[in-house]
Amino acid sequence: MRTAEDILSEGKTIAVVGLSPRPERDSHLVAKYLKEQGYRIIPVNPMVDEVLGEKSYPDLKAIPERVDVVDVFRKAEDVLPIVDQAIDIGASAVWMQLGIVNEAAATRAREAGLGVVMDLCMLIEHKRMVGKGKL
């Protein structure tokens, strides 16, 4: 998986790091949309037990199933340890949401063979690709 289109078409299970239980938060809106589009959403937030009807995990390593994409809603400076965990669990890609750029984390992920998207919204990109008939 390399491009945003590849990641969205091939990745079926998405761990959303920083998924908020608050409906007005971007992480919640994006995850809800993706779930409605048929993706398997796994919340990663140590502060809550459940989001969007799905069990929440404290970190990526606690997830007991395969994760294709790690969708990150955390500050840029918090991304590197998340990428390390994504590598450790065998994820295929890391997606840093709109406004999140961490070149060191992106380089580490790419060197480990993961696809990387930075500074793009998964919901916006999905809608754009659906509109173009690509998904």
N, C-alpha and C positions, 0 to 999 in steps of 0.2 A: 504494500500500500504506500503510495507516494503522494498523490495529489489529493486535494480536498474531495474531489469527485470520487476518487478511488476509495478513500477512507469511508465516505458516506455510503457508497454502494457495496463495499465488501464487509465493513464492520457491522456486526449485528448486536453485540453486547457492549454497552458504553457505561463505564464507571465515571460518575460525575463527582469530581472532587470539589468539595465546598458547596454541595447542593443544599440550599436553604429550604426549610419547611414553609417559609413565608411566601405566599402566592405572588406578591408584588416584586419579588427579587428576580433579577435576570436569570440566575441559575435555575430557579423553579420554573419560570416560563419556558426556557429552552428545554429542560428535561421533560416537562409535561408535553410539549409539542413533539419531541422525539419519540416519547412513549406512544403518543397517539398515532405516530407514523409507523409503528410496529417494531421499533427498536426495544431491546431489553435494557432497561435503565437500572443501574445499581448505585444508590446513594453512598457517598463517602463523606461522612460528617460525624466526628466523635461526640458531638453535642446532642444528637437526636437518635431515637431508636428506629424511626420510620419516616420516610418521605414519599409522597405519591403512592402510598400503599405498598412500598417496597422496604424491606429491612435495610437499615443503614449500617455501614461498617466504619470502624474507627480509622482504618487506613487501607491501602490497596492490598497489602499482604494478608489481611484478614478475610478477604473475599474468597469463598470456597469454590468458585467456578472460573472458567476461562473468561478473560476480558480482552476484547478486541481493541477498543479505543479508550484512552483515558482523557476525558474532557475536563480541563482545569479552569476552575473559577477561584483562583487564589491570586495574591499579589505576585508580581513578577519575581521578587526576591525569594519567594517560597517555592518556586517551581522545581529547582534542581533536585531536592530530596524526593519530590513526587516522580520526577523522571527516573531517578535511581530505582524507586519501587516499581515503576512501570516496566523497566528493563528486567528487574528481578522476577516479576510475575509472568513475563513472556508476552506482554501486550504487543500489538502490532503497530500501534500509533499513539501519539500524544497530540492533543488538540488544545492549544492555548487560546482561550476566548478573546474576543474583541478587547483591545487595550492591554493585552498581556504579551510582552516581548521579553524573552530571556535567551540571548544568543548562546550562552554557555550551555544552558540546558538543552537547547535545540541541537547543538553540535554533539553533545553526549548522546542524545537519543538517536541521531542519525548514524553516529559511529557504531552504535549497537544494533543498527539495522531497522530502527523504527521509522515509520513515516512521521512527519512533523508538519503541523499547521500552526502558525502564530498570528495573533491579532486579527482573527476572523471569527464571526459568530456562526456557530453550527446551524442554528435555526435559519438565519438569513441565507447562508450558503445552500442549505437543503431546499428552501423555497425557490431560490434562484435556479437551481439545477432541475427541480421538478418543472418549473416554468419553461425551461428550455428543452424539456423532454429527455433529460439525461439520467433521471432517476425514476 
